Amino acid sequence: MYKIAIVDKMHEDGISLLKNNPKFKCEVIEDLTKENLISKLPNFDGMTLRRGKIDAEILEKCKNLKVISRHGVGFDNVDIKFLKKNNIKLLVTATTTSVSPSEHIMFMILNILKGKDFFDQSVRKGKFETVMHMQHNTFELSNKKILIIGFGRIGKKLIKRCLGFDMQVYAYDPYVEKKVIESFGGIKIEDFLQGIKEADVISLSVPLTEETRNMITIDKMKMMKKNAIIVNTSRGGVVNEKDLNEALNKKIIFGAGLDVFEKEPPDSNNPLLTNERVTLSPHAATFTQECLSEMSKETAQNLINFFEGKLSEDSVVKI
């Protein structure tokens, strides 16, 4: 019987898959402090991981650990070097984390360009006629140019939704061939700087790596259109938060939507929390009932497949 740690509670559908399988014995660990993880994890053969940081100090105590199954696709909360050195497999939810994030991106774009918060508050505060004076700029999505940075699972779902709004879709991803992007109805951008200069909307769906850290800085934002908006649902750190706040305050760009932050949760004195030109959400792009259920099941099934020797290579992170 394999011992599995469920690090941070996930949807019951996924937990049930493991609990109902006689090959596995599971324990849910909700205290994510380093001290507790060091105390609890050493005897497990595998773990699922949602929130929480699993560093080398924790991993070196886990002598039986053979696999980590991420509840998601990002893995910046795991010490990759240690996993590679010790031949520990890292799995991700490769098929269930694209629809909800792509819808969340559209939600943010619509919120910003259509002035949802402004109109909502105008009615609630008895300022119904404010709209007649056009004190808030709103825009159509039709014919707007969106640059999708990172054309993976989310990008492929997002492009369909953008085309449904008659947007002109461009994609920047050095690792995806031109013909693939064109097959989805998009145009491949080879020159990153030219792409951000021409875009009305910039959406980021990339992992946080040395290559993508601070991908968007004040210098890049100064190249953008004044009516441009940036939506980041990937990882905090891809967009420099200090620079973004400055660009919004100085009206260098029109607006932004952030689902992720450099520090999560953000400090209470983070100026973006009081900046009215940015729409915020708490790393919740996958927080739909459908997505949480499917992600938990895929997270659990990946572990089952690993121990039964049926693992799909699509689920394995190449480290």
Residue, then its C-alpha position, 0 to 999 in steps of 0.5 A: m500500500y502506497k502512502i500519499a500526502i494530500v498537501d493542502k486540501m483539494h476537491e473531494d472528488g480527487i481525494s475520493l479517487l485515492k481513498n477508494n483505491p485499495k492500493f493507497k492510504c491518504e492523509v490530508i495535510e492542511d498546515l503548510t508551515k515548513e515545520n509541520l511539513i518536515s514533521k509530516l512528510p518523511n514517510f510518504d511515497g507520493m504527494t499531491l501539492r496545491r499551495g505550499k512550498i516544498d524546498a530542498e530542506i523538506l525534500e531531503k527528509c523524504k527518503n521514500l518520496k517517488v513522485i509529486s503530483r501538482h494540482g495545477v501546471g506551475f511548479d515554482n513552489v518545488d525545488i526542481k534541482f533536488l527532484k532531478k538529482n534524486n529522480i523524483k517525478l513531477l506531474v502536472t494537470a495537463t488537460t484540466t486547467s485551461v478553460s476556466p483560466s481562459e474565461h477568467i482572462m476574458f472576464m478581466i478584459l471585459n471588466i476593464l474595457k467595459g467599465k464594469d466596476f465604474f458602472d456598478q458603483s455609479v448605480r449603487k451610489g445614486k449617480f445614475e446620470t454619471v454615464m451621460h457625462m462620459q466620465h469613464n472611457t469604455f471600449e469595444l473588443s471588436n477589432k482590438k489587437i490582443l497579443i497572447i504571450g505564451f501559446g500553450r493550453i490556456g492560449k489555445k482556449l483563449i484564442k477561440r474566445c477572442l475570435g468570438f469577439d472579433m478581435q485580431v489575435y496575435a501570439y508570441d511564443p518562441y517554442v510554438e511553430k507558426k503553422v500551429i498558431e495559424s491553425f487556431g486562427g492567430i498570427k505568430i509574432e516573431d518580434f516581441l517588442q513590435g508585438i507589445k507596441e501594436a497590441d491593445v490587450i496583452s495577456l500573459s500565460v507563461p511560467l515564471t522562469e529566469e527568462t520570463r521574470n520581469m518580462i514586462t517592466i516600465d521600459k516595455m510599458k512605455m512602448m505600449k499604446k496609451n489605451a493598452i491593458i495588461v492581463n496577468t494570470s500566469r505568475g507574479g514576477v512576470v510583470n514588475e508590480k512596482d513598474l506597473n503601479e507607476a505606469l497606471n498612475k502616470k497613465i502610461i497604459f490604460g489598465a491592468g488585470l492581475d490574478v497573481f502577485e509577486k508575493e501571495p497574499p500581497d502585503s497590505n501596503n502593496p500600492l496596487l491594492t488601492n489603485e483603481r486602474v487595476t482589476l484584482s483577483p486572488h489567484a483564482a482563475t481556476f476557481t470554478q466548481e467544474c475546474l476544481s473538481e476536474m483538477s483534483k481528479e486529474t491530480a489524483q489520477n496522475l498519482i494512480n497512473f504513476f504507481e500503476g505504470k500507466l503514466s502519460e508523458d503529457s503529465v510529466v514535467k521535463i526537468 
